[in-house]
Amino acid sequence: MQSTTTIELSRSAIETNLDFIRELMGESVTIMSVVKSNAYGHGIEELVPMIEDCGIDHFAVFSADEALRVKESLKNHHVIMITGYIPDDALEWVIENEIEFYISDSVRAEKVVPLAGKLNKKAIIHIDLETGMNRTGLNFNDLEKTVEIINENRHQFRIKGVCTHFAGAESISNYVRIKQQIGHFHQLVDYLKKLKIEPEIKHTACSAAAVTYPETRMDMVRIGIMQYGFWPSKETFIHYIHDKTNKRDPLKRVLRWKSEVMDVKKVRQGEFIGYGNFFQAYRDMKIAIIPVGYHDGYSRSLSNQGKVLINNERISIIGMVNMNMIIANVSKLPGVKIGDEVVMIGNQGKYQLTVASFSELSKLVNYELLTRLQQDINRIKTK
Ligand SMILES: *Cc1c(COP(=O)(O)O)cnc(C)c1O
């Protein structure tokens, strides 16, 4: 059954973005496609096979439940890596299925030993180093302890990677901190080498670092937001484009979010529209009801603010965003009728509503707005 809104996913856009990223990073760098948070709201089950079709064979998620969803969405066996949470009762499944995962504390390393022993399988691990972000990552004391556990149980571990994460590579204001993190990372890798821990690969870069600090690319880059067609920030885009002769944005938005007009009616001047007294008709008006609301991810902060596209025109949202509905001022559309297409994000005719402009209005960055798009919205592939 059709849901009240639909998300279209463009096959050519994801292909364009991944080609661009591959070219920018160079052949020797592996692209790890980051598909956590339901592939940044695009939908794991729908988008992961499209990414796989583009030749990507490394996928990163935050948690074990997402790893399962990615595994079930893939046609072939590929690398899946968990950068974050694994509940105790999932660790055995993770090891058994050769899902790779971060070791960010010695406690997890300890838990691995008996399970890997029982399964007679090596846990495939990435040693996550604390280099200055102060989030996850092994600080020096815990690193020593973890190395001890690994070295005493070498046949239980395959040390695939060593990695870290930067604290805000998308903003130049963090330049000094990022540079310090890079230096610290290399020191710790040398220290590990002295202790006979020599991981197969090193990886540190998210999208922003991979663009702005090429030295962070190393063997593999973990690319999230850019594959979906967004720059991590305006600064990152400017950094990329400033020395290019062609100033066109090479990235293409993968997602288009649409619905349809559910009802059209007339309201007399002076009447309030929707809940409370949030909007009063300043003249006789024609309004359209659209079945999308904050339940779907259409932020309440777009009340009296948001824009949608109907009949190839930019149309204002009036009144409060409800749980399941919004109201648009369609007074300027003579022919508008029930069933007409409404676009919340993407193109219609000569206009485009980008997530960036939408999220500036709603004071959310792209990341947050995308990941709020409800999982139960219909997602379909387009050209
Ligand atoms: C989310 C995440 C990424 C991807 O970040 P983008 O800015 O979307 O490219 C990379 N690495 C880690 C550890 C992450 O959590």
The ligand as an SDF file (V2000), in Angstrom:
LIG
                    3D

 15 15  0  0  0  0  0  0  0  0999 V2000
   29.6730    8.8510   10.7030 C   0  0  0  0  0  0  0  0  0  0  0  0
   31.1050    8.4970   10.6500 C   0  0  0  0  0  0  0  0  0  0  0  0
   31.8480    8.7010    9.4800 C   0  0  0  0  0  0  0  0  0  0  0  0
   31.2850    9.3570    8.2450 C   0  0  0  0  0  0  0  0  0  0  0  0
   31.1980   10.7410    8.4020 O   0  0  0  0  0  0  0  0  0  0  0  0
   30.7420   11.7010    7.1950 P   0  0  0  0  0  0  0  0  0  0  0  0
   31.0000   13.0630    7.7010 O   0  0  0  0  0  0  0  0  0  0  0  0
   29.2880   11.4620    6.9840 O   0  0  0  0  0  0  0  0  0  0  0  0
   31.5520   11.3100    6.0080 O   0  0  0  0  0  0  0  0  0  0  0  0
   33.1770    8.2680    9.4930 C   0  0  0  0  0  0  0  0  0  0  0  0
   33.7210    7.6830   10.5700 N   0  0  0  0  0  0  0  0  0  0  0  0
   33.0280    7.4880   11.7140 C   0  0  0  0  0  0  0  0  0  0  0  0
   33.7000    6.8280   12.8780 C   0  0  0  0  0  0  0  0  0  0  0  0
   31.7160    7.8970   11.7950 C   0  0  0  0  0  0  0  0  0  0  0  0
   31.0330    7.7130   12.9380 O   0  0  0  0  0  0  0  0  0  0  0  0
  1  2  1  0
  2  3  1  0
  2 14  2  0
  3  4  1  0
  3 10  2  0
  4  5  1  0
  5  6  1  0
  6  7  2  0
  6  8  1  0
  6  9  1  0
 10 11  1  0
 11 12  2  0
 12 13  1  0
 12 14  1  0
 14 15  1  0
M  END
$$$$
